[in-house]
Amino acid sequence: MKKTKSNEVNLEMNVKQITFKIKGVTPLIVNKFTEKAKVQMEEIQQKKSKKREIDDPEKLYLNTLYFFPDGKRTGFPAVGFKAAMTRAGKQVDLVMTDTRGKFHVMGTEGSDLIEIKGTPTMRTDMVRVASGGAMIRYRAEYKEWEASVRILYNEQSISAEQLGQLLMLAGFSCGIGEWRPEKSNSGSFGMFEIMTE
């Protein structure tokens, strides 16, 4: 830390960057919340009756993917990785509200998405809805996937080693995406591990 005179304030902050390469241990299921889904939810809450449209499985599946502006590459929200790491911090006695400000997970090429390296495919699941009935959901799944997680952090508050530990714990106990361990007792999707050279 830089020495300062008694009437000066030290405004220095040691911000560093580190990138971890991760590999999926279990398949990743993604389900982007579309504008149409929001409207349908509002209609259900307001008890508005509307003639049901015929679902196009391929379109529904594509709508669950997070596309980059080029319309070719796909990803997952960077904030999802940060949330998993912050939640995992509780296992090593870190306070979530404090942990959030110590690091930031950055998206690929300035976007809010981290690129997922893998080939998505359509999966079909029977799910229960709020009314108690069942319906078919079409979602994207990466059976095998990898990603590079770039993190900016304040070295005065957290170390690169601690970040690695948080990411490792996040991959094991929280996961990302649908049906992840954090959200379901039987969830095992979206788990990942840090790749070593």
C-alpha positions as CSV (number, residue, x, y, z in Angstrom):
1,M,0.0,0.0,0.0
2,K,1.3,3.5,-0.9
3,K,2.2,5.8,2.0
4,T,0.2,9.0,2.2
5,K,0.4,12.2,4.1
6,S,-2.1,12.5,7.1
7,N,-4.4,14.7,5.1
8,E,-4.3,12.6,1.9
9,V,-6.6,9.7,1.0
10,N,-5.2,6.5,-0.7
11,L,-7.5,5.8,-3.7
12,E,-5.4,3.0,-5.1
13,M,-7.1,-0.4,-5.8
14,N,-5.2,-3.4,-7.2
15,V,-7.6,-4.7,-9.9
16,K,-6.4,-7.9,-11.6
17,Q,-7.8,-10.3,-14.2
18,I,-7.7,-14.1,-14.3
19,T,-9.3,-16.6,-16.7
20,F,-10.3,-20.1,-15.7
21,K,-11.1,-22.8,-18.3
22,I,-13.9,-25.0,-17.2
23,K,-15.4,-28.2,-18.6
24,G,-18.9,-29.6,-18.0
25,V,-19.1,-32.6,-15.8
26,T,-22.8,-33.0,-16.5
27,P,-25.0,-31.7,-19.4
28,L,-26.0,-28.0,-19.4
29,I,-29.6,-27.2,-20.0
30,V,-30.4,-23.6,-20.9
31,N,-33.8,-21.9,-21.0
32,K,-33.7,-18.2,-22.0
33,F,-36.8,-16.4,-20.7
34,T,-38.4,-15.0,-23.8
35,E,-40.7,-12.0,-24.1
36,K,-43.5,-14.3,-25.2
37,A,-43.1,-16.4,-22.0
38,K,-43.4,-13.2,-19.9
39,V,-46.6,-12.2,-21.7
40,Q,-48.1,-15.7,-21.2
41,M,-47.2,-15.6,-17.5
42,E,-48.9,-12.2,-17.2
43,E,-52.0,-13.5,-18.9
44,I,-52.2,-16.5,-16.6
45,Q,-51.8,-14.2,-13.5
46,Q,-54.5,-11.9,-14.8
47,K,-56.7,-14.8,-15.8
48,K,-57.0,-13.7,-19.3
49,S,-58.2,-16.4,-21.7
50,K,-56.4,-16.6,-25.0
51,K,-56.6,-19.1,-27.8
52,R,-53.6,-21.3,-27.5
53,E,-51.2,-21.1,-30.5
54,I,-49.8,-24.3,-32.0
55,D,-46.3,-24.8,-30.7
56,D,-43.4,-25.2,-33.1
57,P,-40.8,-27.3,-31.3
58,E,-37.9,-26.1,-33.3
59,K,-38.7,-22.5,-32.7
60,L,-39.3,-23.1,-29.0
61,Y,-36.0,-24.8,-28.7
62,L,-34.1,-22.1,-30.6
63,N,-35.7,-19.4,-28.3
64,T,-34.2,-21.0,-25.3
65,L,-30.7,-20.4,-26.5
66,Y,-28.6,-17.3,-25.7
67,F,-27.2,-16.1,-29.0
68,F,-24.4,-13.7,-29.6
69,P,-25.0,-10.8,-32.0
70,D,-23.5,-12.8,-34.8
71,G,-26.4,-15.2,-34.6
72,K,-24.0,-18.2,-34.6
73,R,-22.3,-18.5,-31.3
74,T,-24.2,-19.3,-28.1
75,G,-23.4,-18.6,-24.5
76,F,-24.7,-18.3,-20.9
77,P,-25.1,-15.2,-18.8
78,A,-21.9,-14.2,-17.0
79,V,-24.0,-13.2,-14.0
80,G,-25.1,-16.9,-13.7
81,F,-21.5,-17.9,-13.0
82,K,-21.0,-15.0,-10.5
83,A,-24.2,-16.0,-8.7
84,A,-23.0,-19.6,-8.4
85,M,-19.7,-18.5,-7.1
86,T,-21.2,-16.2,-4.6
87,R,-23.6,-18.9,-3.4
88,A,-20.7,-21.3,-3.1
89,G,-18.9,-18.8,-0.9
90,K,-21.3,-19.6,2.0
91,Q,-19.6,-23.0,2.2
92,V,-16.3,-21.3,3.2
93,D,-18.0,-18.8,5.5
94,L,-18.0,-15.9,3.2
95,V,-20.9,-13.4,3.5
96,M,-22.7,-13.3,0.1
97,T,-23.3,-9.5,0.2
98,D,-19.6,-8.9,0.8
99,T,-18.4,-11.5,-1.7
100,R,-20.4,-9.9,-4.6
101,G,-18.3,-6.7,-4.6
102,K,-14.9,-8.5,-4.6
103,F,-15.0,-9.8,-8.2
104,H,-16.9,-9.5,-11.4
105,V,-17.4,-12.2,-14.1
106,M,-16.9,-10.7,-17.5
107,G,-18.8,-11.7,-20.6
108,T,-17.1,-12.6,-23.9
109,E,-16.1,-9.6,-26.1
110,G,-17.9,-7.1,-24.0
111,S,-21.2,-8.9,-24.0
112,D,-23.1,-10.1,-21.0
113,L,-22.6,-13.7,-22.1
114,I,-19.8,-16.2,-21.7
115,E,-19.4,-18.3,-24.8
116,I,-20.2,-22.0,-24.4
117,K,-18.1,-24.2,-26.5
118,G,-20.2,-27.2,-27.5
119,T,-23.1,-28.2,-29.8
120,P,-26.6,-27.6,-28.4
121,T,-29.3,-30.1,-29.2
122,M,-33.0,-30.1,-28.5
123,R,-34.3,-32.0,-25.5
124,T,-38.0,-32.8,-24.7
125,D,-39.2,-33.0,-21.2
126,M,-42.6,-33.5,-19.6
127,V,-43.0,-30.8,-16.8
128,R,-45.7,-30.0,-14.3
129,V,-47.2,-26.5,-14.5
130,A,-48.7,-24.3,-11.8
131,S,-52.2,-25.5,-12.6
132,G,-51.2,-29.1,-11.7
133,G,-51.3,-30.2,-15.3
134,A,-48.4,-31.4,-17.5
135,M,-47.0,-30.1,-20.7
136,I,-44.0,-30.6,-23.0
137,R,-41.0,-28.3,-22.8
138,Y,-38.5,-28.0,-25.5
139,R,-35.1,-26.7,-24.3
140,A,-31.5,-26.6,-25.4
141,E,-28.9,-29.0,-24.0
142,Y,-25.2,-29.1,-24.3
143,K,-24.2,-32.7,-23.6
144,E,-20.5,-31.8,-23.7
145,W,-19.3,-28.2,-23.1
146,E,-16.5,-26.0,-22.1
147,A,-16.1,-22.3,-21.4
148,S,-13.5,-19.7,-20.4
149,V,-14.5,-17.7,-17.3
150,R,-12.8,-14.3,-17.2
151,I,-12.9,-12.6,-13.8
152,L,-11.9,-9.1,-12.7
153,Y,-11.0,-8.9,-9.0
154,N,-9.7,-6.6,-6.3
155,E,-6.5,-8.3,-5.1
156,Q,-6.8,-6.4,-1.8
157,S,-10.0,-8.2,-1.0
158,I,-9.7,-11.7,-2.6
159,S,-6.9,-13.8,-4.1
160,A,-6.8,-15.7,-7.4
161,E,-6.5,-18.9,-5.4
162,Q,-9.7,-18.0,-3.5
163,L,-11.5,-17.3,-6.8
164,G,-10.4,-20.7,-8.1
165,Q,-11.8,-22.3,-5.0
166,L,-15.1,-20.5,-5.3
167,L,-15.4,-21.5,-9.0
168,M,-14.5,-25.1,-8.1
169,L,-17.1,-25.2,-5.3
170,A,-19.7,-23.5,-7.6
171,G,-19.2,-26.2,-10.3
172,F,-19.7,-29.0,-7.8
173,S,-22.4,-27.8,-5.5
174,C,-24.4,-25.1,-7.4
175,G,-24.0,-25.6,-11.1
176,I,-25.6,-23.4,-13.8
177,G,-28.7,-23.6,-15.9
178,E,-31.8,-25.6,-15.5
179,W,-32.1,-28.5,-13.1
180,R,-28.8,-27.6,-11.4
181,P,-28.0,-29.0,-7.9
182,E,-28.6,-25.6,-6.2
183,K,-32.2,-25.5,-7.3
184,S,-33.3,-29.1,-7.0
185,N,-32.7,-32.0,-4.6
186,S,-32.5,-34.3,-7.6
187,G,-30.8,-31.8,-9.9
188,S,-27.4,-32.8,-11.3
189,F,-27.2,-30.7,-14.5
190,G,-24.8,-27.8,-15.2
191,M,-22.0,-29.1,-13.0
192,F,-18.5,-28.3,-14.1
193,E,-14.8,-28.5,-13.1
194,I,-11.7,-26.4,-13.6
195,M,-9.5,-27.7,-16.4
196,T,-5.8,-28.1,-15.5
197,E,-3.0,-27.9,-18.0
